Amino acid sequence: MLKVSGETELRQNFQSIVSNAKAYNSTADIHGVLVAPMAQPGVEIIIGVLHDPMFGPVMMFGLGGIFVEVLKDVTFRALPMSKADAFEMVDEIKSRKILEGARGALPVDKAALVDLMMKVSQLALAHPEINEIDLNPVILRNDGYDVVDARMILNSKGH
């Protein structure tokens, strides 16, 4: 549920979410609902890690949201990677001008973006049981970012 405002609306949406979950699975064990502030506008990007059979863990970066599906403007690096590698990834996408501030928009905080990329890389390397990480979208602004949606898939071997 988006753009929820006030306690009454919050309670109504909570009941709706729980009702929908119970309609989907009547035995669902629900312990709560996550409530988070709306992310401020910015540039949507994707950061992901997947396991390539030849290279092992590989990071993907590009424009996120619907743009990753439409433009397919992404770049990849095998892990581990350095900060220099992360900055290169940011500069490699064709749509990098959007990150630099197109049409009067402020440029995004590339240092914060690279810091997030390095944290995701470190997480993936420290936990080999994670088969896939998908942060999409991450909303970048000139003063930082918000991770709006995140998903991790564990490998089936359980280690």
MODELLER restraints for C-alpha pairs under 7 A, 6 or more apart:
rsr = mdl.restraints
at = mdl.atoms
rsr.add(forms.Gaussian(group=physical.xy_distance, feature=features.Distance(at['CA:1:A'], at['CA:13:A']), mean=6.98, stdev=0.5))
rsr.add(forms.Gaussian(group=physical.xy_distance, feature=features.Distance(at['CA:3:A'], at['CA:38:A']), mean=6.92, stdev=0.5))
rsr.add(forms.Gaussian(group=physical.xy_distance, feature=features.Distance(at['CA:4:A'], at['CA:10:A']), mean=6.16, stdev=0.5))
rsr.add(forms.Gaussian(group=physical.xy_distance, feature=features.Distance(at['CA:22:A'], at['CA:28:A']), mean=6.10, stdev=0.5))
rsr.add(forms.Gaussian(group=physical.xy_distance, feature=features.Distance(at['CA:39:A'], at['CA:146:A']), mean=6.24, stdev=0.5))
rsr.add(forms.Gaussian(group=physical.xy_distance, feature=features.Distance(at['CA:42:A'], at['CA:139:A']), mean=5.40, stdev=0.5))
rsr.add(forms.Gaussian(group=physical.xy_distance, feature=features.Distance(at['CA:42:A'], at['CA:140:A']), mean=5.26, stdev=0.5))
rsr.add(forms.Gaussian(group=physical.xy_distance, feature=features.Distance(at['CA:42:A'], at['CA:141:A']), mean=5.05, stdev=0.5))
rsr.add(forms.Gaussian(group=physical.xy_distance, feature=features.Distance(at['CA:43:A'], at['CA:139:A']), mean=5.38, stdev=0.5))
rsr.add(forms.Gaussian(group=physical.xy_distance, feature=features.Distance(at['CA:43:A'], at['CA:140:A']), mean=5.05, stdev=0.5))
rsr.add(forms.Gaussian(group=physical.xy_distance, feature=features.Distance(at['CA:43:A'], at['CA:141:A']), mean=6.68, stdev=0.5))
rsr.add(forms.Gaussian(group=physical.xy_distance, feature=features.Distance(at['CA:44:A'], at['CA:63:A']), mean=5.95, stdev=0.5))
rsr.add(forms.Gaussian(group=physical.xy_distance, feature=features.Distance(at['CA:44:A'], at['CA:64:A']), mean=4.86, stdev=0.5))
rsr.add(forms.Gaussian(group=physical.xy_distance, feature=features.Distance(at['CA:44:A'], at['CA:65:A']), mean=6.00, stdev=0.5))
rsr.add(forms.Gaussian(group=physical.xy_distance, feature=features.Distance(at['CA:44:A'], at['CA:137:A']), mean=5.42, stdev=0.5))
rsr.add(forms.Gaussian(group=physical.xy_distance, feature=features.Distance(at['CA:44:A'], at['CA:138:A']), mean=5.51, stdev=0.5))
rsr.add(forms.Gaussian(group=physical.xy_distance, feature=features.Distance(at['CA:44:A'], at['CA:139:A']), mean=4.67, stdev=0.5))
rsr.add(forms.Gaussian(group=physical.xy_distance, feature=features.Distance(at['CA:44:A'], at['CA:140:A']), mean=6.34, stdev=0.5))
rsr.add(forms.Gaussian(group=physical.xy_distance, feature=features.Distance(at['CA:45:A'], at['CA:62:A']), mean=5.65, stdev=0.5))
rsr.add(forms.Gaussian(group=physical.xy_distance, feature=features.Distance(at['CA:45:A'], at['CA:63:A']), mean=4.05, stdev=0.5))
rsr.add(forms.Gaussian(group=physical.xy_distance, feature=features.Distance(at['CA:45:A'], at['CA:64:A']), mean=3.65, stdev=0.5))
rsr.add(forms.Gaussian(group=physical.xy_distance, feature=features.Distance(at['CA:45:A'], at['CA:65:A']), mean=6.80, stdev=0.5))
rsr.add(forms.Gaussian(group=physical.xy_distance, feature=features.Distance(at['CA:45:A'], at['CA:136:A']), mean=6.58, stdev=0.5))
rsr.add(forms.Gaussian(group=physical.xy_distance, feature=features.Distance(at['CA:45:A'], at['CA:137:A']), mean=5.47, stdev=0.5))
rsr.add(forms.Gaussian(group=physical.xy_distance, feature=features.Distance(at['CA:45:A'], at['CA:138:A']), mean=5.24, stdev=0.5))
rsr.add(forms.Gaussian(group=physical.xy_distance, feature=features.Distance(at['CA:45:A'], at['CA:139:A']), mean=6.49, stdev=0.5))
rsr.add(forms.Gaussian(group=physical.xy_distance, feature=features.Distance(at['CA:46:A'], at['CA:61:A']), mean=5.63, stdev=0.5))
rsr.add(forms.Gaussian(group=physical.xy_distance, feature=features.Distance(at['CA:46:A'], at['CA:62:A']), mean=5.47, stdev=0.5))
rsr.add(forms.Gaussian(group=physical.xy_distance, feature=features.Distance(at['CA:46:A'], at['CA:63:A']), mean=5.79, stdev=0.5))
rsr.add(forms.Gaussian(group=physical.xy_distance, feature=features.Distance(at['CA:46:A'], at['CA:64:A']), mean=4.31, stdev=0.5))
rsr.add(forms.Gaussian(group=physical.xy_distance, feature=features.Distance(at['CA:46:A'], at['CA:135:A']), mean=5.66, stdev=0.5))
rsr.add(forms.Gaussian(group=physical.xy_distance, feature=features.Distance(at['CA:46:A'], at['CA:136:A']), mean=4.68, stdev=0.5))
rsr.add(forms.Gaussian(group=physical.xy_distance, feature=features.Distance(at['CA:46:A'], at['CA:137:A']), mean=5.46, stdev=0.5))
rsr.add(forms.Gaussian(group=physical.xy_distance, feature=features.Distance(at['CA:46:A'], at['CA:138:A']), mean=6.13, stdev=0.5))
rsr.add(forms.Gaussian(group=physical.xy_distance, feature=features.Distance(at['CA:47:A'], at['CA:60:A']), mean=5.66, stdev=0.5))
rsr.add(forms.Gaussian(group=physical.xy_distance, feature=features.Distance(at['CA:47:A'], at['CA:61:A']), mean=4.77, stdev=0.5))
rsr.add(forms.Gaussian(group=physical.xy_distance, feature=features.Distance(at['CA:47:A'], at['CA:134:A']), mean=6.19, stdev=0.5))
rsr.add(forms.Gaussian(group=physical.xy_distance, feature=features.Distance(at['CA:47:A'], at['CA:135:A']), mean=5.23, stdev=0.5))
rsr.add(forms.Gaussian(group=physical.xy_distance, feature=features.Distance(at['CA:47:A'], at['CA:136:A']), mean=6.74, stdev=0.5))
rsr.add(forms.Gaussian(group=physical.xy_distance, feature=features.Distance(at['CA:48:A'], at['CA:59:A']), mean=5.57, stdev=0.5))
rsr.add(forms.Gaussian(group=physical.xy_distance, feature=features.Distance(at['CA:48:A'], at['CA:60:A']), mean=4.96, stdev=0.5))
rsr.add(forms.Gaussian(group=physical.xy_distance, feature=features.Distance(at['CA:48:A'], at['CA:61:A']), mean=6.60, stdev=0.5))
rsr.add(forms.Gaussian(group=physical.xy_distance, feature=features.Distance(at['CA:48:A'], at['CA:133:A']), mean=5.15, stdev=0.5))
rsr.add(forms.Gaussian(group=physical.xy_distance, feature=features.Distance(at['CA:48:A'], at['CA:134:A']), mean=4.45, stdev=0.5))
rsr.add(forms.Gaussian(group=physical.xy_distance, feature=features.Distance(at['CA:48:A'], at['CA:135:A']), mean=6.04, stdev=0.5))
rsr.add(forms.Gaussian(group=physical.xy_distance, feature=features.Distance(at['CA:49:A'], at['CA:57:A']), mean=6.43, stdev=0.5))
rsr.add(forms.Gaussian(group=physical.xy_distance, feature=features.Distance(at['CA:49:A'], at['CA:58:A']), mean=5.41, stdev=0.5))
rsr.add(forms.Gaussian(group=physical.xy_distance, feature=features.Distance(at['CA:49:A'], at['CA:59:A']), mean=4.40, stdev=0.5))
rsr.add(forms.Gaussian(group=physical.xy_distance, feature=features.Distance(at['CA:49:A'], at['CA:60:A']), mean=6.07, stdev=0.5))
rsr.add(forms.Gaussian(group=physical.xy_distance, feature=features.Distance(at['CA:49:A'], at['CA:132:A']), mean=5.44, stdev=0.5))
rsr.add(forms.Gaussian(group=physical.xy_distance, feature=features.Distance(at['CA:49:A'], at['CA:133:A']), mean=4.93, stdev=0.5))
rsr.add(forms.Gaussian(group=physical.xy_distance, feature=features.Distance(at['CA:49:A'], at['CA:134:A']), mean=6.68, stdev=0.5))
rsr.add(forms.Gaussian(group=physical.xy_distance, feature=features.Distance(at['CA:50:A'], at['CA:57:A']), mean=5.63, stdev=0.5))
rsr.add(forms.Gaussian(group=physical.xy_distance, feature=features.Distance(at['CA:50:A'], at['CA:58:A']), mean=5.48, stdev=0.5))
rsr.add(forms.Gaussian(group=physical.xy_distance, feature=features.Distance(at['CA:50:A'], at['CA:59:A']), mean=6.66, stdev=0.5))
rsr.add(forms.Gaussian(group=physical.xy_distance, feature=features.Distance(at['CA:50:A'], at['CA:131:A']), mean=6.26, stdev=0.5))
rsr.add(forms.Gaussian(group=physical.xy_distance, feature=features.Distance(at['CA:50:A'], at['CA:132:A']), mean=4.69, stdev=0.5))
rsr.add(forms.Gaussian(group=physical.xy_distance, feature=features.Distance(at['CA:50:A'], at['CA:133:A']), mean=6.67, stdev=0.5))
rsr.add(forms.Gaussian(group=physical.xy_distance, feature=features.Distance(at['CA:51:A'], at['CA:57:A']), mean=4.37, stdev=0.5))
rsr.add(forms.Gaussian(group=physical.xy_distance, feature=features.Distance(at['CA:51:A'], at['CA:58:A']), mean=6.05, stdev=0.5))
rsr.add(forms.Gaussian(group=physical.xy_distance, feature=features.Distance(at['CA:51:A'], at['CA:131:A']), mean=6.19, stdev=0.5))
rsr.add(forms.Gaussian(group=physical.xy_distance, feature=features.Distance(at['CA:51:A'], at['CA:132:A']), mean=6.89, stdev=0.5))
rsr.add(forms.Gaussian(group=physical.xy_distance, feature=features.Distance(at['CA:52:A'], at['CA:58:A']), mean=6.60, stdev=0.5))
rsr.add(forms.Gaussian(group=physical.xy_distance, feature=features.Distance(at['CA:55:A'], at['CA:78:A']), mean=6.35, stdev=0.5))
rsr.add(forms.Gaussian(group=physical.xy_distance, feature=features.Distance(at['CA:57:A'], at['CA:78:A']), mean=6.05, stdev=0.5))
rsr.add(forms.Gaussian(group=physical.xy_distance, feature=features.Distance(at['CA:57:A'], at['CA:79:A']), mean=5.62, stdev=0.5))
rsr.add(forms.Gaussian(group=physical.xy_distance, feature=features.Distance(at['CA:58:A'], at['CA:76:A']), mean=6.49, stdev=0.5))
rsr.add(forms.Gaussian(group=physical.xy_distance, feature=features.Distance(at['CA:58:A'], at['CA:77:A']), mean=5.46, stdev=0.5))
rsr.add(forms.Gaussian(group=physical.xy_distance, feature=features.Distance(at['CA:58:A'], at['CA:78:A']), mean=4.26, stdev=0.5))
rsr.add(forms.Gaussian(group=physical.xy_distance, feature=features.Distance(at['CA:58:A'], at['CA:79:A']), mean=5.56, stdev=0.5))
rsr.add(forms.Gaussian(group=physical.xy_distance, feature=features.Distance(at['CA:59:A'], at['CA:76:A']), mean=5.43, stdev=0.5))
rsr.add(forms.Gaussian(group=physical.xy_distance, feature=features.Distance(at['CA:59:A'], at['CA:77:A']), mean=5.24, stdev=0.5))
rsr.add(forms.Gaussian(group=physical.xy_distance, feature=features.Distance(at['CA:59:A'], at['CA:78:A']), mean=6.27, stdev=0.5))
rsr.add(forms.Gaussian(group=physical.xy_distance, feature=features.Distance(at['CA:59:A'], at['CA:79:A']), mean=6.83, stdev=0.5))
rsr.add(forms.Gaussian(group=physical.xy_distance, feature=features.Distance(at['CA:60:A'], at['CA:74:A']), mean=6.51, stdev=0.5))
rsr.add(forms.Gaussian(group=physical.xy_distance, feature=features.Distance(at['CA:60:A'], at['CA:75:A']), mean=5.63, stdev=0.5))
rsr.add(forms.Gaussian(group=physical.xy_distance, feature=features.Distance(at['CA:60:A'], at['CA:76:A']), mean=4.54, stdev=0.5))
rsr.add(forms.Gaussian(group=physical.xy_distance, feature=features.Distance(at['CA:60:A'], at['CA:77:A']), mean=6.79, stdev=0.5))
rsr.add(forms.Gaussian(group=physical.xy_distance, feature=features.Distance(at['CA:61:A'], at['CA:74:A']), mean=5.38, stdev=0.5))
rsr.add(forms.Gaussian(group=physical.xy_distance, feature=features.Distance(at['CA:61:A'], at['CA:75:A']), mean=5.46, stdev=0.5))
rsr.add(forms.Gaussian(group=physical.xy_distance, feature=features.Distance(at['CA:61:A'], at['CA:76:A']), mean=6.56, stdev=0.5))
rsr.add(forms.Gaussian(group=physical.xy_distance, feature=features.Distance(at['CA:61:A'], at['CA:89:A']), mean=6.93, stdev=0.5))
rsr.add(forms.Gaussian(group=physical.xy_distance, feature=features.Distance(at['CA:62:A'], at['CA:68:A']), mean=6.78, stdev=0.5))
rsr.add(forms.Gaussian(group=physical.xy_distance, feature=features.Distance(at['CA:62:A'], at['CA:73:A']), mean=5.79, stdev=0.5))
rsr.add(forms.Gaussian(group=physical.xy_distance, feature=features.Distance(at['CA:62:A'], at['CA:74:A']), mean=4.23, stdev=0.5))
rsr.add(forms.Gaussian(group=physical.xy_distance, feature=features.Distance(at['CA:62:A'], at['CA:75:A']), mean=6.45, stdev=0.5))
rsr.add(forms.Gaussian(group=physical.xy_distance, feature=features.Distance(at['CA:62:A'], at['CA:93:A']), mean=6.50, stdev=0.5))
rsr.add(forms.Gaussian(group=physical.xy_distance, feature=features.Distance(at['CA:63:A'], at['CA:73:A']), mean=6.68, stdev=0.5))
rsr.add(forms.Gaussian(group=physical.xy_distance, feature=features.Distance(at['CA:64:A'], at['CA:136:A']), mean=5.84, stdev=0.5))
rsr.add(forms.Gaussian(group=physical.xy_distance, feature=features.Distance(at['CA:64:A'], at['CA:137:A']), mean=5.28, stdev=0.5))
rsr.add(forms.Gaussian(group=physical.xy_distance, feature=features.Distance(at['CA:65:A'], at['CA:136:A']), mean=6.16, stdev=0.5))
rsr.add(forms.Gaussian(group=physical.xy_distance, feature=features.Distance(at['CA:65:A'], at['CA:137:A']), mean=5.27, stdev=0.5))
rsr.add(forms.Gaussian(group=physical.xy_distance, feature=features.Distance(at['CA:73:A'], at['CA:93:A']), mean=5.89, stdev=0.5))
rsr.add(forms.Gaussian(group=physical.xy_distance, feature=features.Distance(at['CA:73:A'], at['CA:94:A']), mean=6.42, stdev=0.5))
rsr.add(forms.Gaussian(group=physical.xy_distance, feature=features.Distance(at['CA:74:A'], at['CA:93:A']), mean=6.04, stdev=0.5))
rsr.add(forms.Gaussian(group=physical.xy_distance, feature=features.Distance(at['CA:75:A'], at['CA:89:A']), mean=6.11, stdev=0.5))
rsr.add(forms.Gaussian(group=physical.xy_distance, feature=features.Distance(at['CA:75:A'], at['CA:92:A']), mean=6.86, stdev=0.5))
rsr.add(forms.Gaussian(group=physical.xy_distance, feature=features.Distance(at['CA:75:A'], at['CA:93:A']), mean=6.48, stdev=0.5))
rsr.add(forms.Gaussian(group=physical.xy_distance, feature=features.Distance(at['CA:79:A'], at['CA:121:A']), mean=6.79, stdev=0.5))
rsr.add(forms.Gaussian(group=physical.xy_distance, feature=features.Distance(at['CA:80:A'], at['CA:121:A']), mean=6.86, stdev=0.5))
rsr.add(forms.Gaussian(group=physical.xy_distance, feature=features.Distance(at['CA:83:A'], at['CA:114:A']), mean=6.73, stdev=0.5))
rsr.add(forms.Gaussian(group=physical.xy_distance, feature=features.Distance(at['CA:83:A'], at['CA:118:A']), mean=6.98, stdev=0.5))
rsr.add(forms.Gaussian(group=physical.xy_distance, feature=features.Distance(at['CA:86:A'], at['CA:114:A']), mean=5.81, stdev=0.5))
rsr.add(forms.Gaussian(group=physical.xy_distance, feature=features.Distance(at['CA:86:A'], at['CA:117:A']), mean=6.85, stdev=0.5))
rsr.add(forms.Gaussian(group=physical.xy_distance, feature=features.Distance(at['CA:87:A'], at['CA:114:A']), mean=6.44, stdev=0.5))
rsr.add(forms.Gaussian(group=physical.xy_distance, feature=features.Distance(at['CA:90:A'], at['CA:96:A']), mean=6.88, stdev=0.5))
rsr.add(forms.Gaussian(group=physical.xy_distance, feature=features.Distance(at['CA:99:A'], at['CA:107:A']), mean=5.65, stdev=0.5))
rsr.add(forms.Gaussian(group=physical.xy_distance, feature=features.Distance(at['CA:99:A'], at['CA:108:A']), mean=5.49, stdev=0.5))
rsr.add(forms.Gaussian(group=physical.xy_distance, feature=features.Distance(at['CA:100:A'], at['CA:107:A']), mean=4.31, stdev=0.5))
rsr.add(forms.Gaussian(group=physical.xy_distance, feature=features.Distance(at['CA:100:A'], at['CA:108:A']), mean=6.39, stdev=0.5))
rsr.add(forms.Gaussian(group=physical.xy_distance, feature=features.Distance(at['CA:101:A'], at['CA:107:A']), mean=4.09, stdev=0.5))
rsr.add(forms.Gaussian(group=physical.xy_distance, feature=features.Distance(at['CA:106:A'], at['CA:142:A']), mean=6.06, stdev=0.5))
rsr.add(forms.Gaussian(group=physical.xy_distance, feature=features.Distance(at['CA:107:A'], at['CA:142:A']), mean=5.64, stdev=0.5))
rsr.add(forms.Gaussian(group=physical.xy_distance, feature=features.Distance(at['CA:108:A'], at['CA:140:A']), mean=5.88, stdev=0.5))
rsr.add(forms.Gaussian(group=physical.xy_distance, feature=features.Distance(at['CA:108:A'], at['CA:141:A']), mean=4.77, stdev=0.5))
rsr.add(forms.Gaussian(group=physical.xy_distance, feature=features.Distance(at['CA:108:A'], at['CA:142:A']), mean=4.13, stdev=0.5))
rsr.add(forms.Gaussian(group=physical.xy_distance, feature=features.Distance(at['CA:109:A'], at['CA:141:A']), mean=6.21, stdev=0.5))
rsr.add(forms.Gaussian(group=physical.xy_distance, feature=features.Distance(at['CA:109:A'], at['CA:142:A']), mean=4.65, stdev=0.5))
rsr.add(forms.Gaussian(group=physical.xy_distance, feature=features.Distance(at['CA:109:A'], at['CA:143:A']), mean=5.96, stdev=0.5))
rsr.add(forms.Gaussian(group=physical.xy_distance, feature=features.Distance(at['CA:109:A'], at['CA:144:A']), mean=5.69, stdev=0.5))
rsr.add(forms.Gaussian(group=physical.xy_distance, feature=features.Distance(at['CA:112:A'], at['CA:144:A']), mean=5.78, stdev=0.5))
rsr.add(forms.Gaussian(group=physical.xy_distance, feature=features.Distance(at['CA:124:A'], at['CA:130:A']), mean=6.43, stdev=0.5))
rsr.add(forms.Gaussian(group=physical.xy_distance, feature=features.Distance(at['CA:129:A'], at['CA:154:A']), mean=5.53, stdev=0.5))
rsr.add(forms.Gaussian(group=physical.xy_distance, feature=features.Distance(at['CA:129:A'], at['CA:155:A']), mean=5.58, stdev=0.5))
rsr.add(forms.Gaussian(group=physical.xy_distance, feature=features.Distance(at['CA:129:A'], at['CA:158:A']), mean=6.33, stdev=0.5))
rsr.add(forms.Gaussian(group=physical.xy_distance, feature=features.Distance(at['CA:129:A'], at['CA:159:A']), mean=4.84, stdev=0.5))
rsr.add(forms.Gaussian(group=physical.xy_distance, feature=features.Distance(at['CA:130:A'], at['CA:152:A']), mean=6.71, stdev=0.5))
rsr.add(forms.Gaussian(group=physical.xy_distance, feature=features.Distance(at['CA:130:A'], at['CA:153:A']), mean=5.94, stdev=0.5))
rsr.add(forms.Gaussian(group=physical.xy_distance, feature=features.Distance(at['CA:130:A'], at['CA:154:A']), mean=4.40, stdev=0.5))
rsr.add(forms.Gaussian(group=physical.xy_distance, feature=features.Distance(at['CA:130:A'], at['CA:155:A']), mean=6.00, stdev=0.5))
rsr.add(forms.Gaussian(group=physical.xy_distance, feature=features.Distance(at['CA:131:A'], at['CA:153:A']), mean=5.51, stdev=0.5))
rsr.add(forms.Gaussian(group=physical.xy_distance, feature=features.Distance(at['CA:131:A'], at['CA:154:A']), mean=5.01, stdev=0.5))
rsr.add(forms.Gaussian(group=physical.xy_distance, feature=features.Distance(at['CA:131:A'], at['CA:155:A']), mean=4.95, stdev=0.5))
rsr.add(forms.Gaussian(group=physical.xy_distance, feature=features.Distance(at['CA:132:A'], at['CA:152:A']), mean=5.52, stdev=0.5))
rsr.add(forms.Gaussian(group=physical.xy_distance, feature=features.Distance(at['CA:132:A'], at['CA:153:A']), mean=5.03, stdev=0.5))
rsr.add(forms.Gaussian(group=physical.xy_distance, feature=features.Distance(at['CA:132:A'], at['CA:154:A']), mean=6.91, stdev=0.5))
rsr.add(forms.Gaussian(group=physical.xy_distance, feature=features.Distance(at['CA:133:A'], at['CA:151:A']), mean=5.83, stdev=0.5))
rsr.add(forms.Gaussian(group=physical.xy_distance, feature=features.Distance(at['CA:133:A'], at['CA:152:A']), mean=4.54, stdev=0.5))
rsr.add(forms.Gaussian(group=physical.xy_distance, feature=features.Distance(at['CA:133:A'], at['CA:153:A']), mean=6.63, stdev=0.5))
rsr.add(forms.Gaussian(group=physical.xy_distance, feature=features.Distance(at['CA:134:A'], at['CA:150:A']), mean=5.66, stdev=0.5))
rsr.add(forms.Gaussian(group=physical.xy_distance, feature=features.Distance(at['CA:134:A'], at['CA:151:A']), mean=5.10, stdev=0.5))
rsr.add(forms.Gaussian(group=physical.xy_distance, feature=features.Distance(at['CA:134:A'], at['CA:152:A']), mean=6.37, stdev=0.5))
rsr.add(forms.Gaussian(group=physical.xy_distance, feature=features.Distance(at['CA:135:A'], at['CA:147:A']), mean=6.71, stdev=0.5))
rsr.add(forms.Gaussian(group=physical.xy_distance, feature=features.Distance(at['CA:135:A'], at['CA:149:A']), mean=5.80, stdev=0.5))
rsr.add(forms.Gaussian(group=physical.xy_distance, feature=features.Distance(at['CA:135:A'], at['CA:150:A']), mean=4.44, stdev=0.5))
rsr.add(forms.Gaussian(group=physical.xy_distance, feature=features.Distance(at['CA:135:A'], at['CA:151:A']), mean=6.49, stdev=0.5))
rsr.add(forms.Gaussian(group=physical.xy_distance, feature=features.Distance(at['CA:136:A'], at['CA:148:A']), mean=6.93, stdev=0.5))
rsr.add(forms.Gaussian(group=physical.xy_distance, feature=features.Distance(at['CA:136:A'], at['CA:149:A']), mean=5.47, stdev=0.5))
rsr.add(forms.Gaussian(group=physical.xy_distance, feature=features.Distance(at['CA:136:A'], at['CA:150:A']), mean=6.37, stdev=0.5))
rsr.add(forms.Gaussian(group=physical.xy_distance, feature=features.Distance(at['CA:137:A'], at['CA:147:A']), mean=6.60, stdev=0.5))
rsr.add(forms.Gaussian(group=physical.xy_distance, feature=features.Distance(at['CA:137:A'], at['CA:148:A']), mean=5.68, stdev=0.5))
rsr.add(forms.Gaussian(group=physical.xy_distance, feature=features.Distance(at['CA:137:A'], at['CA:149:A']), mean=5.90, stdev=0.5))
rsr.add(forms.Gaussian(group=physical.xy_distance, feature=features.Distance(at['CA:138:A'], at['CA:145:A']), mean=6.65, stdev=0.5))
rsr.add(forms.Gaussian(group=physical.xy_distance, feature=features.Distance(at['CA:138:A'], at['CA:146:A']), mean=5.63, stdev=0.5))
rsr.add(forms.Gaussian(group=physical.xy_distance, feature=features.Distance(at['CA:138:A'], at['CA:147:A']), mean=4.39, stdev=0.5))
rsr.add(forms.Gaussian(group=physical.xy_distance, feature=features.Distance(at['CA:138:A'], at['CA:148:A']), mean=5.59, stdev=0.5))
rsr.add(forms.Gaussian(group=physical.xy_distance, feature=features.Distance(at['CA:139:A'], at['CA:145:A']), mean=5.33, stdev=0.5))
rsr.add(forms.Gaussian(group=physical.xy_distance, feature=features.Distance(at['CA:139:A'], at['CA:146:A']), mean=5.15, stdev=0.5))
rsr.add(forms.Gaussian(group=physical.xy_distance, feature=features.Distance(at['CA:139:A'], at['CA:147:A']), mean=6.41, stdev=0.5))
rsr.add(forms.Gaussian(group=physical.xy_distance, feature=features.Distance(at['CA:139:A'], at['CA:148:A']), mean=6.97, stdev=0.5))
rsr.add(forms.Gaussian(group=physical.xy_distance, feature=features.Distance(at['CA:140:A'], at['CA:146:A']), mean=6.76, stdev=0.5))
